[in-house]
Structures are given as structure tokens and as C-alpha cells.
Amino acid sequence: MAELKVEIDGKLVPLNECGWIERRPCGCIVAAVVAVDAPEREDGWVLATAGQAHRHLNPTKRDRDRATKAGLRTELITMTHYRKNIGANWECDQHQKATA
């Protein structure tokens, strides 16, 4: 498989170094998935678009409708950004303070 690249913050990054997150309107993350996982295997995947990631994270029409109604947005990020800035911290500032 040819290496796919995407542009994030003006830089070209290999897609296999990225992941997709799904956020609520407040900023809380509700789901995350790597963009590329063993595409050579039958159960592997390549999620190159927000639509593909949205379908992967919300596999049924009911799930997708619920996500859309809730205003969830699907965002591509580098895994470096995830490790440095997000990690286990999935709550937005508002909700993080409410649970502290």
C-alpha cells in the first residue's frame, strides 16, 4: 500500500501517524481511533476521511444519527499531538473542573 499523507496545521504527515477523535460541542472527547490499523488484514482499516472515521466510530445508522443530533464533530490529529496534549484527559476545561 502506498503511503498516504495528510496536511495538518500546514504540514504533510503520514496518515499512519494520525488518529481521529470525536468531540462534543463543549470540547469533550467521546471516541478516538487510529487512522490506519493493519490494512493488509481483513479486519484492518484505513480511515482517510472524516466521513470514514465517523462511520467507523458510529457503525449503525442509529449511532450516526445520534452523533449528528448531539453535534459531535470528527477531527484528524497526529498521534504525537494526542500523546503530548490529550492522553487520558478527554474532558473539556468546563467538565474537567466540574469533576475535580
MOPAC internal coordinates of N, CA, C and O (Angstrom, degrees):
PM7 1SCF
backbone

  N    0.0000 0     0.00 0     0.00 0    0    0    0
  C    1.4528 1     0.00 0     0.00 0    1    0    0
  C    1.5289 1   109.16 1     0.00 0    2    1    0
  O    1.2310 1   120.78 1   -46.23 1    3    2    1
  N    1.3125 1   116.11 1   133.77 1    3    2    1
  C    1.4654 1   121.58 1   177.52 1    5    3    2
  C    1.5251 1   109.48 1   -67.48 1    6    5    3
  O    1.2310 1   120.88 1   -32.06 1    7    6    5
  N    1.3225 1   115.92 1   147.94 1    7    6    5
  C    1.4576 1   119.52 1   179.38 1    9    7    6
  C    1.5315 1   109.74 1   -75.16 1   10    9    7
  O    1.2310 1   120.92 1   -59.05 1   11   10    9
  N    1.3099 1   115.84 1   120.95 1   11   10    9
  C    1.4621 1   121.19 1   176.49 1   13   11   10
  C    1.5155 1   108.77 1   -87.49 1   14   13   11
  O    1.2310 1   120.89 1   -40.02 1   15   14   13
  N    1.3289 1   115.90 1   139.98 1   15   14   13
  C    1.4651 1   120.68 1   176.96 1   17   15   14
  C    1.5171 1   109.24 1  -123.37 1   18   17   15
  O    1.2310 1   121.38 1   -30.76 1   19   18   17
  N    1.3199 1   114.97 1   149.24 1   19   18   17
  C    1.4611 1   122.00 1   178.46 1   21   19   18
  C    1.5193 1   108.17 1  -129.22 1   22   21   19
  O    1.2310 1   120.94 1   -21.53 1   23   22   21
  N    1.3122 1   115.81 1   158.47 1   23   22   21
  C    1.4562 1   119.92 1   177.60 1   25   23   22
  C    1.5240 1   109.03 1  -102.31 1   26   25   23
  O    1.2310 1   121.24 1   -56.49 1   27   26   25
  N    1.3193 1   115.23 1   123.51 1   27   26   25
  C    1.4651 1   121.67 1   176.31 1   29   27   26
  C    1.5185 1   107.03 1  -129.90 1   30   29   27
  O    1.2310 1   120.50 1   -55.78 1   31   30   29
  N    1.3149 1   116.65 1   124.22 1   31   30   29
  C    1.4694 1   122.45 1  -179.09 1   33   31   30
  C    1.5272 1   111.67 1    51.99 1   34   33   31
  O    1.2310 1   120.94 1  -138.85 1   35   34   33
  N    1.3346 1   115.81 1    41.15 1   35   34   33
  C    1.4513 1   121.29 1   176.04 1   37   35   34
  C    1.5153 1   115.52 1    77.99 1   38   37   35
  O    1.2310 1   119.95 1  -174.02 1   39   38   37
  N    1.3376 1   117.70 1     5.98 1   39   38   37
  C    1.4627 1   120.87 1  -179.25 1   41   39   38
  C    1.5266 1   109.79 1  -119.27 1   42   41   39
  O    1.2310 1   120.73 1   -39.77 1   43   42   41
  N    1.3395 1   116.22 1   140.23 1   43   42   41
  C    1.4609 1   120.73 1   174.51 1   45   43   42
  C    1.5256 1   108.87 1   -80.31 1   46   45   43
  O    1.2310 1   121.19 1   -50.55 1   47   46   45
  N    1.3237 1   115.34 1   129.45 1   47   46   45
  C    1.4575 1   122.47 1  -176.74 1   49   47   46
  C    1.5251 1   107.91 1  -132.36 1   50   49   47
  O    1.2310 1   119.19 1   -41.82 1   51   50   49
  N    1.3343 1   119.14 1   138.18 1   51   50   49
  C    1.4613 1   120.02 1   174.23 1   53   51   50
  C    1.5328 1   110.10 1   -60.49 1   54   53   51
  O    1.2310 1   120.65 1   -45.07 1   55   54   53
  N    1.3227 1   116.36 1   134.93 1   55   54   53
  C    1.4643 1   120.22 1  -179.48 1   57   55   54
  C    1.5197 1   111.41 1   -59.04 1   58   57   55
  O    1.2310 1   120.02 1   148.21 1   59   58   57
  N    1.3350 1   117.57 1   -31.79 1   59   58   57
  C    1.4637 1   119.09 1  -179.03 1   61   59   58
  C    1.5317 1   112.92 1   -73.47 1   62   61   59
  O    1.2310 1   119.78 1  -178.95 1   63   62   61
  N    1.3295 1   118.02 1     1.05 1   63   62   61
  C    1.4690 1   122.53 1   172.93 1   65   63   62
  C    1.5206 1   110.97 1  -107.12 1   66   65   63
  O    1.2310 1   120.91 1  -163.25 1   67   66   65
  N    1.3400 1   115.86 1    16.75 1   67   66   65
  C    1.4625 1   121.30 1  -175.86 1   69   67   66
  C    1.5250 1   111.42 1  -123.22 1   70   69   67
  O    1.2310 1   121.72 1   -11.31 1   71   70   69
  N    1.3102 1   114.31 1   168.69 1   71   70   69
  C    1.4512 1   121.55 1   174.97 1   73   71   70
  C    1.5189 1   109.06 1  -147.59 1   74   73   71
  O    1.2310 1   121.41 1   -14.37 1   75   74   73
  N    1.3070 1   114.91 1   165.63 1   75   74   73
  C    1.4612 1   121.86 1   178.48 1   77   75   74
  C    1.5179 1   108.49 1  -112.23 1   78   77   75
  O    1.2310 1   120.92 1   -42.55 1   79   78   77
  N    1.3180 1   115.84 1   137.45 1   79   78   77
  C    1.4652 1   120.51 1   172.88 1   81   79   78
  C    1.5199 1   108.19 1  -121.46 1   82   81   79
  O    1.2310 1   121.62 1   -27.58 1   83   82   81
  N    1.3196 1   114.50 1   152.42 1   83   82   81
  C    1.4594 1   120.33 1   176.16 1   85   83   82
  C    1.5213 1   106.74 1  -117.30 1   86   85   83
  O    1.2310 1   120.78 1   -53.77 1   87   86   85
  N    1.3400 1   116.10 1   126.23 1   87   86   85
  C    1.4663 1   122.02 1  -176.09 1   89   87   86
  C    1.5227 1   111.74 1  -117.71 1   90   89   87
  O    1.2310 1   121.84 1   -32.43 1   91   90   89
  N    1.3187 1   114.08 1   147.57 1   91   90   89
  C    1.4671 1   120.96 1   169.32 1   93   91   90
  C    1.5298 1   107.64 1   -76.32 1   94   93   91
  O    1.2310 1   119.67 1   -15.07 1   95   94   93
  N    1.3265 1   118.23 1   164.93 1   95   94   93
  C    1.4693 1   120.13 1   178.02 1   97   95   94
  C    1.5373 1   113.14 1   -57.36 1   98   97   95
  O    1.2310 1   119.81 1   150.89 1   99   98   97
  N    1.3330 1   117.97 1   -29.11 1   99   98   97
  C    1.4677 1   120.77 1   179.94 1  101   99   98
  C    1.5206 1   112.35 1   -73.92 1  102  101   99
  O    1.2310 1   119.96 1   162.18 1  103  102  101
  N    1.3365 1   117.67 1   -17.82 1  103  102  101
  C    1.4525 1   122.08 1  -179.14 1  105  103  102
  C    1.5209 1   114.14 1   113.37 1  106  105  103
  O    1.2310 1   119.51 1   166.33 1  107  106  105
  N    1.3341 1   118.54 1   -13.67 1  107  106  105
  C    1.4629 1   120.97 1   178.07 1  109  107  106
  C    1.5264 1   110.19 1   -62.97 1  110  109  107
  O    1.2310 1   120.95 1   -41.25 1  111  110  109
  N    1.3153 1   115.78 1   138.75 1  111  110  109
  C    1.4621 1   121.33 1   176.29 1  113  111  110
  C    1.5204 1   107.86 1   -87.90 1  114  113  111
  O    1.2310 1   120.81 1   -45.81 1  115  114  113
  N    1.3281 1   116.05 1   134.19 1  115  114  113
  C    1.4612 1   120.47 1   179.30 1  117  115  114
  C    1.5213 1   112.29 1  -113.29 1  118  117  115
  O    1.2310 1   119.82 1   164.63 1  119  118  117
  N    1.3396 1   117.95 1   -15.37 1  119  118  117
  C    1.4626 1   120.84 1   179.99 1  121  119  118
  C    1.5178 1   109.38 1  -159.99 1  122  121  119
  O    1.2310 1   121.12 1   -26.56 1  123  122  121
  N    1.3340 1   115.47 1   153.44 1  123  122  121
  C    1.4591 1   121.45 1   176.77 1  125  123  122
  C    1.5207 1   108.91 1  -149.38 1  126  125  123
  O    1.2310 1   121.07 1   -31.36 1  127  126  125
  N    1.3291 1   115.55 1   148.64 1  127  126  125
  C    1.4607 1   121.17 1   178.98 1  129  127  126
  C    1.5224 1   108.82 1  -154.39 1  130  129  127
  O    1.2310 1   120.37 1   -35.59 1  131  130  129
  N    1.3300 1   116.90 1   144.41 1  131  130  129
  C    1.4560 1   119.93 1   174.27 1  133  131  130
  C    1.5227 1   108.64 1   -69.17 1  134  133  131
  O    1.2310 1   120.38 1   -31.03 1  135  134  133
  N    1.3148 1   116.87 1   148.97 1  135  134  133
  C    1.4647 1   120.95 1  -176.87 1  137  135  134
  C    1.5228 1   112.34 1   -74.75 1  138  137  135
  O    1.2310 1   120.22 1   149.47 1  139  138  137
  N    1.3351 1   117.18 1   -30.53 1  139  138  137
  C    1.4648 1   121.09 1  -178.61 1  141  139  138
  C    1.5238 1   107.92 1  -131.82 1  142  141  139
  O    1.2310 1   121.12 1   -52.29 1  143  142  141
  N    1.3211 1   115.46 1   127.71 1  143  142  141
  C    1.4574 1   120.64 1   177.20 1  145  143  142
  C    1.5256 1   109.21 1  -139.95 1  146  145  143
  O    1.2310 1   120.44 1   -73.94 1  147  146  145
  N    1.3073 1   116.77 1   106.06 1  147  146  145
  C    1.4701 1   123.91 1   174.74 1  149  147  146
  C    1.5243 1   113.11 1    40.85 1  150  149  147
  O    1.2310 1   119.97 1  -117.67 1  151  150  149
  N    1.3387 1   117.66 1    62.33 1  151  150  149
  C    1.4724 1   119.68 1  -177.10 1  153  151  150
  C    1.5247 1   113.82 1   -62.64 1  154  153  151
  O    1.2310 1   120.57 1   162.06 1  155  154  153
  N    1.3413 1   116.52 1   -17.94 1  155  154  153
  C    1.4656 1   119.23 1   179.03 1  157  155  154
  C    1.5299 1   112.12 1   -74.94 1  158  157  155
  O    1.2310 1   119.88 1   161.60 1  159  158  157
  N    1.3206 1   117.84 1   -18.40 1  159  158  157
  C    1.4710 1   121.33 1   179.21 1  161  159  158
  C    1.5200 1   110.16 1   -88.68 1  162  161  159
  O    1.2310 1   121.04 1   -23.79 1  163  162  161
  N    1.2984 1   115.61 1   156.21 1  163  162  161
  C    1.4635 1   121.09 1   179.22 1  165  163  162
  C    1.5289 1   111.98 1   -61.97 1  166  165  163
  O    1.2310 1   120.30 1   145.82 1  167  166  165
  N    1.3336 1   117.03 1   -34.18 1  167  166  165
  C    1.4626 1   120.19 1  -178.26 1  169  167  166
  C    1.5344 1   112.63 1   -96.77 1  170  169  167
  O    1.2310 1   119.91 1  -171.27 1  171  170  169
  N    1.3468 1   117.77 1     8.73 1  171  170  169
  C    1.4572 1   121.23 1   177.70 1  173  171  170
  C    1.5206 1   111.12 1   -82.76 1  174  173  171
  O    1.2310 1   120.47 1    -3.61 1  175  174  173
  N    1.3490 1   116.71 1   176.39 1  175  174  173
  C    1.4584 1   120.16 1  -179.56 1  177  175  174
  C    1.5198 1   112.52 1  -154.03 1  178  177  175
  O    1.2310 1   121.92 1   -20.35 1  179  178  177
  N    1.3198 1   113.94 1   159.65 1  179  178  177
  C    1.4557 1   123.90 1   169.40 1  181  179  178
  C    1.5166 1   105.47 1  -130.70 1  182  181  179
  O    1.2310 1   120.87 1   -62.81 1  183  182  181
  N    1.3117 1   115.93 1   117.19 1  183  182  181
  C    1.4678 1   121.96 1  -179.81 1  185  183  182
  C    1.5267 1   107.48 1  -110.02 1  186  185  183
  O    1.2310 1   120.99 1   -87.62 1  187  186  185
  N    1.3318 1   115.71 1    92.38 1  187  186  185
  C    1.4631 1   120.89 1  -173.48 1  189  187  186
  C    1.5222 1   113.42 1   -92.51 1  190  189  187
  O    1.2310 1   119.85 1   164.07 1  191  190  189
  N    1.3289 1   117.88 1   -15.93 1  191  190  189
  C    1.4674 1   120.80 1  -178.70 1  193  191  190
  C    1.5222 1   110.19 1  -127.14 1  194  193  191
  O    1.2310 1   121.23 1   -20.62 1  195  194  193
  N    1.3246 1   115.26 1   159.38 1  195  194  193
  C    1.4646 1   120.01 1   176.81 1  197  195  194
  C    1.5331 1   110.44 1   -60.95 1  198  197  195
  O    1.2310 1   120.39 1   143.66 1  199  198  197
  N    1.3263 1   116.86 1   -36.34 1  199  198  197
  C    1.4590 1   120.00 1   178.54 1  201  199  198
  C    1.5181 1   112.17 1   -63.65 1  202  201  199
  O    1.2310 1   120.37 1   138.14 1  203  202  201
  N    1.3365 1   116.90 1   -41.86 1  203  202  201
  C    1.4641 1   120.15 1   177.69 1  205  203  202
  C    1.5269 1   110.58 1   -64.46 1  206  205  203
  O    1.2310 1   120.35 1   137.86 1  207  206  205
  N    1.3231 1   116.93 1   -42.14 1  207  206  205
  C    1.4627 1   120.42 1   179.11 1  209  207  206
  C    1.5268 1   110.61 1   -65.11 1  210  209  207
  O    1.2310 1   120.55 1   138.00 1  211  210  209
  N    1.3235 1   116.54 1   -42.00 1  211  210  209
  C    1.4735 1   121.28 1   178.96 1  213  211  210
  C    1.5306 1   110.28 1   -59.35 1  214  213  211
  O    1.2310 1   120.30 1   136.51 1  215  214  213
  N    1.3321 1   117.03 1   -43.49 1  215  214  213
  C    1.4692 1   121.32 1   178.73 1  217  215  214
  C    1.5248 1   111.18 1   -67.08 1  218  217  215
  O    1.2310 1   120.23 1   143.35 1  219  218  217
  N    1.3197 1   117.16 1   -36.65 1  219  218  217
  C    1.4653 1   120.71 1   179.26 1  221  219  218
  C    1.5348 1   110.46 1   -66.96 1  222  221  219
  O    1.2310 1   120.98 1   135.70 1  223  222  221
  N    1.3282 1   115.73 1   -44.30 1  223  222  221
  C    1.4628 1   120.44 1  -178.52 1  225  223  222
  C    1.5245 1   112.70 1   -75.59 1  226  225  223
  O    1.2310 1   120.25 1   158.13 1  227  226  225
  N    1.3113 1   117.13 1   -21.87 1  227  226  225
  C    1.4703 1   123.11 1  -178.71 1  229  227  226
  C    1.5315 1   107.52 1  -131.09 1  230  229  227
  O    1.2310 1   120.30 1  -100.93 1  231  230  229
  N    1.3332 1   117.04 1    79.07 1  231  230  229
  C    1.4679 1   120.44 1  -167.81 1  233  231  230
  C    1.5343 1   116.57 1   -67.51 1  234  233  231
  O    1.2310 1   119.80 1   154.65 1  235  234  233
  N    1.3158 1   117.99 1   -25.35 1  235  234  233
  C    1.4685 1   118.29 1  -179.77 1  237  235  234
  C    1.5208 1   110.42 1  -104.31 1  238  237  235
  O    1.2310 1   120.97 1   -21.50 1  239  238  237
  N    1.3091 1   115.74 1   158.50 1  239  238  237
  C    1.4692 1   120.50 1   177.27 1  241  239  238
  C    1.5197 1   110.05 1   -58.33 1  242  241  239
  O    1.2310 1   120.67 1   140.65 1  243  242  241
  N    1.3106 1   116.33 1   -39.35 1  243  242  241
  C    1.4673 1   120.64 1   178.44 1  245  243  242
  C    1.5299 1   110.54 1   -59.78 1  246  245  243
  O    1.2310 1   120.62 1   134.59 1  247  246  245
  N    1.3413 1   116.43 1   -45.41 1  247  246  245
  C    1.4663 1   120.96 1   177.79 1  249  247  246
  C    1.5272 1   111.41 1   -60.65 1  250  249  247
  O    1.2310 1   120.86 1   135.00 1  251  250  249
  N    1.3301 1   115.95 1   -45.00 1  251  250  249
  C    1.4725 1   120.07 1  -178.90 1  253  251  250
  C    1.5229 1   111.17 1   -65.05 1  254  253  251
  O    1.2310 1   120.45 1   137.83 1  255  254  253
  N    1.3281 1   116.75 1   -42.17 1  255  254  253
  C    1.4648 1   120.11 1   178.02 1  257  255  254
  C    1.5273 1   110.97 1   -62.08 1  258  257  255
  O    1.2310 1   120.83 1   137.73 1  259  258  257
  N    1.3247 1   116.02 1   -42.27 1  259  258  257
  C    1.4739 1   120.50 1   179.40 1  261  259  258
  C    1.5297 1   110.40 1   -64.18 1  262  261  259
  O    1.2310 1   120.00 1   137.64 1  263  262  261
  N    1.3277 1   117.60 1   -42.36 1  263  262  261
  C    1.4659 1   121.88 1   179.38 1  265  263  262
  C    1.5263 1   110.84 1   -63.89 1  266  265  263
  O    1.2310 1   120.80 1   137.14 1  267  266  265
  N    1.3239 1   116.07 1   -42.86 1  267  266  265
  C    1.4641 1   120.59 1   179.13 1  269  267  266
  C    1.5223 1   110.27 1   -64.21 1  270  269  267
  O    1.2310 1   120.60 1   134.95 1  271  270  269
  N    1.3192 1   116.46 1   -45.05 1  271  270  269
  C    1.4738 1   120.87 1   179.39 1  273  271  270
  C    1.5331 1   111.06 1   -61.85 1  274  273  271
  O    1.2310 1   120.44 1   144.56 1  275  274  273
  N    1.3295 1   116.76 1   -35.44 1  275  274  273
  C    1.4673 1   120.98 1   179.90 1  277  275  274
  C    1.5303 1   111.89 1   -77.85 1  278  277  275
  O    1.2310 1   119.91 1   173.76 1  279  278  277
  N    1.3435 1   117.78 1    -6.24 1  279  278  277
  C    1.4615 1   121.15 1   178.09 1  281  279  278
  C    1.5154 1   113.42 1    77.83 1  282  281  279
  O    1.2310 1   119.92 1  -157.88 1  283  282  281
  N    1.3517 1   117.75 1    22.12 1  283  282  281
  C    1.4561 1   119.55 1   178.93 1  285  283  282
  C    1.5214 1   110.48 1   -66.01 1  286  285  283
  O    1.2310 1   120.55 1   -37.43 1  287  286  285
  N    1.3276 1   116.56 1   142.57 1  287  286  285
  C    1.4544 1   120.45 1   176.41 1  289  287  286
  C    1.5293 1   108.22 1  -123.06 1  290  289  287
  O    1.2310 1   121.40 1   -35.08 1  291  290  289
  N    1.3092 1   114.93 1   144.92 1  291  290  289
  C    1.4595 1   122.37 1  -177.01 1  293  291  290
  C    1.5228 1   108.34 1  -104.31 1  294  293  291
  O    1.2310 1   120.62 1   -53.79 1  295  294  293
  N    1.3418 1   116.43 1   126.21 1  295  294  293
  C    1.4585 1   121.52 1  -175.24 1  297  295  294
  C    1.5217 1   111.19 1  -127.28 1  298  297  295
  O    1.2310 1   120.91 1   -39.19 1  299  298  297
  N    1.3221 1   115.86 1   140.81 1  299  298  297
  C    1.4576 1   122.18 1   175.90 1  301  299  298
  C    1.5255 1   109.07 1   -93.04 1  302  301  299
  O    1.2310 1   120.61 1   -49.21 1  303  302  301
  N    1.3276 1   116.43 1   130.79 1  303  302  301
  C    1.4625 1   121.65 1   177.81 1  305  303  302
  C    1.5299 1   108.59 1  -136.23 1  306  305  303
  O    1.2310 1   120.65 1   -19.08 1  307  306  305
  N    1.3177 1   116.36 1   160.92 1  307  306  305
  C    1.4631 1   118.78 1   173.38 1  309  307  306
  C    1.5246 1   108.45 1   -80.25 1  310  309  307
  O    1.2310 1   120.88 1   -27.59 1  311  310  309
  N    1.3052 1   115.92 1   152.41 1  311  310  309
  C    1.4633 1   119.29 1   177.65 1  313  311  310
  C    1.5296 1   109.90 1   -69.06 1  314  313  311
  O    1.2310 1   120.11 1   152.53 1  315  314  313
  N    1.3237 1   117.39 1   -27.47 1  315  314  313
  C    1.4637 1   120.20 1   174.38 1  317  315  314
  C    1.5217 1   109.76 1   -61.80 1  318  317  315
  O    1.2310 1   120.37 1   134.05 1  319  318  317
  N    1.3335 1   116.90 1   -45.95 1  319  318  317
  C    1.4726 1   120.64 1   176.96 1  321  319  318
  C    1.5236 1   110.20 1   -60.17 1  322  321  319
  O    1.2310 1   120.69 1   136.47 1  323  322  321
  N    1.3257 1   116.29 1   -43.53 1  323  322  321
  C    1.4704 1   119.86 1   179.74 1  325  323  322
  C    1.5294 1   110.46 1   -59.06 1  326  325  323
  O    1.2310 1   120.03 1   130.33 1  327  326  325
  N    1.3278 1   117.54 1   -49.67 1  327  326  325
  C    1.4639 1   120.72 1  -177.48 1  329  327  326
  C    1.5241 1   112.18 1   -64.94 1  330  329  327
  O    1.2310 1   120.21 1   139.96 1  331  330  329
  N    1.3436 1   117.21 1   -40.04 1  331  330  329
  C    1.4676 1   120.73 1  -176.81 1  333  331  330
  C    1.5269 1   113.57 1   -78.09 1  334  333  331
  O    1.2310 1   120.28 1   145.12 1  335  334  333
  N    1.3543 1   117.07 1   -34.88 1  335  334  333
  C    1.4671 1   119.38 1  -169.26 1  337  335  334
  C    1.5181 1   116.14 1  -117.66 1  338  337  335
  O    1.2310 1   119.86 1   163.49 1  339  338  337
  N    1.3210 1   117.86 1   -16.51 1  339  338  337
  C    1.4702 1   118.62 1  -175.54 1  341  339  338
  C    1.5197 1   111.02 1  -118.09 1  342  341  339
  O    1.2310 1   119.90 1   114.58 1  343  342  341
  N    1.3249 1   117.80 1   -65.42 1  343  342  341
  C    1.4632 1   121.45 1  -179.33 1  345  343  342
  C    1.5197 1   111.34 1    52.59 1  346  345  343
  O    1.2310 1   120.74 1    53.98 1  347  346  345
  N    1.3108 1   116.19 1  -126.02 1  347  346  345
  C    1.4691 1   121.32 1  -178.95 1  349  347  346
  C    1.5322 1   112.49 1   -83.96 1  350  349  347
  O    1.2310 1   119.84 1   177.49 1  351  350  349
  N    1.3257 1   117.90 1    -2.51 1  351  350  349
  C    1.4599 1   121.99 1  -176.96 1  353  351  350
  C    1.5255 1   110.25 1   -88.49 1  354  353  351
  O    1.2310 1   120.10 1   -95.20 1  355  354  353
  N    1.3097 1   117.42 1    84.80 1  355  354  353
  C    1.4622 1   122.12 1  -177.11 1  357  355  354
  C    1.5282 1   113.04 1   -94.91 1  358  357  355
  O    1.2310 1   119.52 1   169.09 1  359  358  357
  N    1.3229 1   118.52 1   -10.91 1  359  358  357
  C    1.4606 1   120.25 1  -178.45 1  361  359  358
  C    1.5225 1   111.02 1   -85.62 1  362  361  359
  O    1.2310 1   120.93 1   -34.43 1  363  362  361
  N    1.3380 1   115.82 1   145.57 1  363  362  361
  C    1.4590 1   121.19 1   174.00 1  365  363  362
  C    1.5187 1   108.57 1   -70.91 1  366  365  363
  O    1.2310 1   120.17 1   -10.88 1  367  366  365
  N    1.3299 1   117.28 1   169.12 1  367  366  365
  C    1.4589 1   121.12 1  -178.89 1  369  367  366
  C    1.5289 1   111.78 1   -56.31 1  370  369  367
  O    1.2310 1   120.22 1   137.57 1  371  370  369
  N    1.2926 1   117.19 1   -42.43 1  371  370  369
  C    1.4739 1   122.13 1  -178.89 1  373  371  370
  C    1.5178 1   111.04 1   -60.49 1  374  373  371
  O    1.2310 1   119.59 1   131.68 1  375  374  373
  N    1.3127 1   118.39 1   -48.32 1  375  374  373
  C    1.4546 1   121.68 1  -176.21 1  377  375  374
  C    1.5246 1   112.69 1   -80.09 1  378  377  375
  O    1.2310 1   120.33 1   152.89 1  379  378  377
  N    1.3264 1   116.97 1   -27.11 1  379  378  377
  C    1.4609 1   120.38 1   176.57 1  381  379  378
  C    1.5228 1   110.01 1   -65.19 1  382  381  379
  O    1.2310 1   120.31 1   138.72 1  383  382  381
  N    1.3211 1   117.02 1   -41.28 1  383  382  381
  C    1.4645 1   121.44 1   179.21 1  385  383  382
  C    1.5196 1   110.86 1   -68.84 1  386  385  383
  O    1.2310 1   120.36 1   145.53 1  387  386  385
  N    1.3319 1   116.91 1   -34.47 1  387  386  385
  C    1.4543 1   121.00 1  -178.62 1  389  387  386
  C    1.5203 1   111.76 1   -67.76 1  390  389  387
  O    1.2310 1   119.59 1   151.63 1  391  390  389
  N    1.3395 1   118.39 1   -28.37 1  391  390  389
  C    1.4611 1   120.87 1  -179.23 1  393  391  390
  C    1.5137 1   112.99 1   -96.01 1  394  393  391
  O    1.2310 1   120.38 1   171.97 1  395  394  393
  N    1.3325 1   116.88 1    -8.03 1  395  394  393
  C    1.4754 1   119.89 1  -177.52 1  397  395  394
  C    1.5113 1   111.87 1   -76.34 1  398  397  395
  O    1.2310 1   120.10 1   180.00 1  399  398  397

